[in-house]
Amino acid sequence: MNAAGYQTLIVKFSKPIKVLDEMFDDAEAWGVTTLCEWINAYVMYRE
């Protein structure tokens, strides 16, 4: 879907978000502390 210059990004995961969030315990290594922050950073990078 394109609306006002935006595209919808649908992300499906094989594990619950809570489990995936635990991957980001090392914020120094990832540069973020949650999966949501990582996705937002990825989307901003692509713009």
Protein Blocks (a to p, Z undefined) as FASTA:
>chain_A
ZZehiacdddddfbdfklmmmmmmmmmlnopabfklmmmmmmmmmZZ
